[in-house]
Amino acid sequence: MKATSMRARLRAEMTDEIKAIARRHLATEGANLSLRAVARDLGVVSSAIYRYFPSRDELLTALIIDAYDALGGAVEAAEGAVDRADLTGRFLAVCHAVRDWALANPHEYALIYGSPVPGYAAPTGTVTSALRSVTVLGGIIEDASVAGVLRDDAQLPADAAEDVARVGSIVAPSAPLGPLSRALGSWLQLFGFVSFELFGQFRNAVDVPGPLFAQQMRAQAAYIGLPTA
């Protein structure tokens, strides 16, 4: 039993070290990872890496899951620290947690929200981790719906309504389609702003993004229909 436990611990440590080196490569090479390069930095032959990650895609998947989980954890912690009755405060906490995490982890953000990696298709095993952040948003919309503070005044085209209802069934099953569609639009606005900031699209236009971000996210809260002060 002790030998088995030791092997498991050593394997976990080696796996973590491989991923740490791979993350450093993201900073210089983007998602163009090379298992041989990772092995070289680790000081082992490349065949040793394959015992942990049989392909580049499996290593990418592990990094993607870690990134989604790290972002999800940051969002959950920030939103969870706000009073449950403060719906707008909870929404703004989510928005700022996404931006703060992205600015602190730009290469991991780029891995999950940047350009697709040529030849790579994320497996379904990434979905649970990818949903963590949006599920927190869904919980806010669900609570606002139950509290009766959301207006349902949107007339959605049939195809759009079907898509919004599908998402709502996962993250906010009690929310009307109108405010739910606005919440999804605000989610896109959030990540659009963060991506513009992170990828240099504000250069020579917005010198200090923080105040503009705060104003835009407050506007999004109002757009959704969350209570305003």
C-alpha positions as CSV (number, residue, x, y, z in Angstrom):
1,M,0.0,0.0,0.0
2,K,2.8,2.4,0.9
3,A,4.7,1.7,-2.3
4,T,1.5,2.3,-4.3
5,S,0.9,5.6,-2.5
6,M,4.4,6.7,-3.1
7,R,4.2,5.9,-6.8
8,A,0.9,7.9,-7.0
9,R,2.5,10.9,-5.3
10,L,5.5,10.9,-7.5
11,R,3.4,10.6,-10.6
12,A,1.3,13.5,-9.4
13,E,4.4,15.6,-8.8
14,M,5.9,14.8,-12.2
15,T,2.5,15.6,-13.9
16,D,2.4,19.0,-12.1
17,E,6.0,19.7,-13.1
18,I,5.3,18.9,-16.7
19,K,2.3,21.2,-16.7
20,A,4.2,24.0,-15.0
21,I,6.9,23.8,-17.7
22,A,4.3,23.7,-20.4
23,R,2.7,26.8,-19.0
24,R,6.0,28.6,-19.3
25,H,6.1,27.6,-22.9
26,L,2.7,29.1,-23.5
27,A,4.3,32.5,-22.7
28,T,6.8,32.2,-25.5
29,E,5.3,29.8,-28.0
30,G,1.6,30.1,-27.4
31,A,-0.3,26.9,-27.8
32,N,2.4,25.5,-30.2
33,L,3.6,23.1,-27.5
34,S,6.3,20.6,-28.2
35,L,6.6,17.6,-25.9
36,R,10.2,17.3,-26.9
37,A,10.9,20.9,-25.7
38,V,9.1,20.2,-22.4
39,A,11.1,17.1,-21.9
40,R,14.3,19.0,-22.6
41,D,13.5,21.6,-20.0
42,L,12.6,18.9,-17.6
43,G,15.9,17.2,-18.2
44,V,14.4,13.9,-19.3
45,V,14.2,12.0,-22.6
46,S,11.0,12.7,-24.6
47,S,9.8,9.1,-24.2
48,A,9.5,9.8,-20.4
49,I,6.9,12.6,-21.1
50,Y,4.7,10.2,-23.1
51,R,4.1,8.1,-20.0
52,Y,2.2,11.0,-18.5
53,F,0.8,12.7,-21.7
54,P,0.7,10.4,-24.7
55,S,0.3,13.3,-27.1
56,R,0.5,17.1,-27.3
57,D,-3.3,17.2,-27.4
58,E,-3.6,15.5,-24.1
59,L,-1.2,17.9,-22.5
60,L,-3.2,20.8,-24.0
61,T,-6.4,19.4,-22.7
62,A,-4.9,19.1,-19.2
63,L,-3.7,22.8,-19.4
64,I,-7.1,23.9,-20.7
65,I,-9.0,22.1,-17.8
66,D,-6.6,23.6,-15.3
67,A,-7.2,27.1,-16.7
68,Y,-10.9,26.8,-16.7
69,D,-10.9,25.5,-13.2
70,A,-8.6,28.3,-12.0
71,L,-10.8,30.9,-13.6
72,G,-13.9,29.1,-12.2
73,G,-12.4,29.0,-8.7
74,A,-11.6,32.7,-8.8
75,V,-15.1,33.6,-9.9
76,E,-16.7,31.4,-7.3
77,A,-14.6,32.8,-4.5
78,A,-15.2,36.4,-5.5
79,E,-19.0,36.0,-6.0
80,G,-19.3,33.9,-2.9
81,A,-17.9,36.7,-0.7
82,V,-20.8,39.0,-1.6
83,D,-24.1,39.1,0.3
84,R,-26.6,36.8,-1.4
85,A,-29.2,39.6,-1.6
86,D,-26.9,41.9,-3.4
87,L,-27.5,40.7,-6.9
88,T,-25.8,43.5,-8.7
89,G,-22.8,43.3,-6.4
90,R,-22.5,39.6,-7.1
91,F,-22.6,40.2,-10.9
92,L,-19.9,42.9,-10.6
93,A,-17.8,40.6,-8.5
94,V,-17.9,38.0,-11.2
95,C,-17.0,40.5,-13.9
96,H,-14.0,41.9,-11.9
97,A,-12.9,38.3,-11.0
98,V,-12.8,37.4,-14.7
99,R,-10.7,40.5,-15.6
100,D,-8.4,40.2,-12.7
101,W,-7.7,36.5,-13.4
102,A,-7.1,37.2,-17.1
103,L,-4.7,40.0,-16.4
104,A,-2.8,37.9,-13.9
105,N,-2.8,34.8,-16.2
106,P,-2.7,36.2,-19.8
107,H,-1.3,33.1,-21.5
108,E,-3.8,30.8,-19.9
109,Y,-6.6,33.1,-20.8
110,A,-5.3,33.1,-24.3
111,L,-5.3,29.3,-24.3
112,I,-9.0,29.1,-23.5
113,Y,-10.4,32.3,-25.1
114,G,-7.8,33.2,-27.8
115,S,-7.4,31.8,-31.2
116,P,-8.2,28.1,-31.7
117,V,-5.2,25.8,-31.8
118,P,-4.8,24.4,-35.3
119,G,-5.6,20.7,-35.4
120,Y,-6.8,20.6,-31.9
121,A,-10.4,19.9,-30.8
122,A,-11.2,20.0,-27.1
123,P,-12.8,16.8,-25.9
124,T,-16.1,16.8,-24.0
125,G,-14.2,16.3,-20.8
126,T,-13.4,20.0,-20.7
127,V,-17.1,21.1,-20.6
128,T,-17.6,20.7,-16.8
129,S,-14.7,23.0,-16.1
130,A,-15.6,25.4,-18.8
131,L,-19.1,25.8,-17.3
132,R,-17.9,26.8,-13.8
133,S,-17.8,30.5,-14.4
134,V,-21.0,30.8,-16.5
135,T,-22.8,28.6,-13.9
136,V,-22.0,31.3,-11.3
137,L,-23.6,33.9,-13.6
138,G,-26.6,31.6,-14.1
139,G,-27.0,31.4,-10.3
140,I,-27.3,35.1,-10.1
141,I,-29.8,35.3,-12.9
142,E,-31.8,32.4,-11.3
143,D,-31.9,34.2,-7.9
144,A,-33.0,37.4,-9.6
145,S,-35.7,35.6,-11.4
146,V,-37.0,33.9,-8.3
147,A,-36.9,37.3,-6.5
148,G,-39.1,38.7,-9.3
149,V,-36.8,41.6,-10.2
150,L,-36.3,40.8,-13.9
151,R,-38.5,42.0,-16.7
152,D,-39.4,39.7,-19.5
153,D,-40.0,42.1,-22.4
154,A,-37.9,40.6,-25.2
155,Q,-39.3,39.0,-28.3
156,L,-36.7,36.6,-29.5
157,P,-36.7,35.0,-33.0
158,A,-37.6,31.3,-32.7
159,D,-34.1,30.1,-33.5
160,A,-32.5,32.4,-30.9
161,A,-35.1,31.5,-28.3
162,E,-34.3,27.9,-28.8
163,D,-30.6,28.5,-28.2
164,V,-31.2,30.7,-25.2
165,A,-33.6,28.2,-23.7
166,R,-31.0,25.4,-24.1
167,V,-28.4,27.4,-22.2
168,G,-31.0,28.5,-19.6
169,S,-31.9,24.9,-18.9
170,I,-28.4,24.3,-17.7
171,V,-27.5,27.5,-15.8
172,A,-30.8,29.3,-14.9
173,P,-33.9,27.1,-15.6
174,S,-36.3,29.5,-13.9
175,A,-35.2,32.6,-15.7
176,P,-37.4,34.1,-18.5
177,L,-35.8,34.1,-21.9
178,G,-35.7,37.9,-22.2
179,P,-33.4,38.6,-19.2
180,L,-31.5,35.4,-19.8
181,S,-30.7,36.5,-23.4
182,R,-29.5,39.8,-22.0
183,A,-27.4,38.1,-19.5
184,L,-25.7,36.0,-22.2
185,G,-25.1,39.2,-24.2
186,S,-23.5,40.8,-21.1
187,W,-21.3,37.7,-20.7
188,L,-20.1,38.2,-24.3
189,Q,-19.5,41.9,-23.5
190,L,-17.5,41.0,-20.5
191,F,-15.2,38.7,-22.4
192,G,-15.0,41.0,-25.4
193,F,-13.8,43.8,-23.2
194,V,-11.2,41.6,-21.4
195,S,-10.0,40.2,-24.7
196,F,-9.7,43.7,-26.3
197,E,-7.7,44.8,-23.2
198,L,-5.5,41.7,-23.0
199,F,-4.7,41.4,-26.8
200,G,-3.9,45.1,-27.3
201,Q,-7.0,46.3,-29.1
202,F,-7.3,49.4,-26.8
203,R,-3.8,50.6,-27.7
204,N,-3.9,54.4,-28.6
205,A,-7.5,54.5,-27.6
206,V,-8.0,53.6,-24.0
207,D,-5.1,54.5,-21.7
208,V,-6.6,53.3,-18.4
209,P,-9.1,50.5,-19.0
210,G,-10.1,49.9,-15.4
211,P,-12.6,52.7,-14.9
212,L,-14.1,52.1,-18.3
213,F,-14.5,48.4,-17.5
214,A,-16.2,49.2,-14.2
215,Q,-18.6,51.6,-15.9
216,Q,-19.3,49.1,-18.7
217,M,-20.1,46.3,-16.3
218,R,-22.4,48.5,-14.2
219,A,-24.2,49.3,-17.5
220,Q,-24.4,45.6,-18.3
221,A,-26.0,44.9,-14.9
222,A,-28.6,47.5,-15.6
223,Y,-29.1,46.1,-19.1
224,I,-29.8,42.6,-17.7
225,G,-32.3,44.2,-15.3
226,L,-30.5,43.7,-12.0
227,P,-31.3,46.3,-9.3
228,T,-29.5,49.6,-9.5
229,A,-28.6,51.8,-6.5
